[in-house]
Amino acid sequence: MVKTGRIDQYIEQFPRDTQAMLQQIRELIQSTAAAAEETISYGIPSFRLNGRYLIHFAAYKHHIGMYPVPTGKEFAATFSAYKTSGKGAIHFPLDRPLPEDLIRTILQYRISTLR
C-alpha cells in the first residue's frame, strides 16, 4: 500500500466524527485492496489499482459519498437504504454508522472489474 500524506490533510479538515468515518473507509479500502495506491484526484481521496481508479470518497455536510459504485438491477435492493445517483455514487449519512459489509461488497465488485 502506497500512502500519501495528502489524504491525511484532506481528512484533517473535517470535524472529528467525520474524520473518524473517513479514516474508517480508508482502512476498509486498505484491508480489502492492499495493493491499491492512495492519491488525491478531483480534490478527493482516491485509490488506484492496476493503474486504474478503484474508488473515490469525499465528505460533505450531511454525508460521505463514494464513487463509482455498481449500478443496475442486481444492486438496487442492496443500495435501497441509501441515496444513490445515476452517476455511480452512493451517499452514507453522517448520522448513521458506516455499512462496512456494503463498502466491502462495493470494493470487491470494483476490484473484479479492474482485473
Buried (B, 14 or more C-beta within 10 A) or exposed (E): EEEBEEBBEBBEEBEEEBBEBBEBBBEBBBEBBEEBBBBBEEEBBBBBBEEEBBBBBBBEEEBBBBBBBBBEEEBEEBBEEBEBEEEEBBBBEBEEEBBEEBBBBBBEEBBEEBE
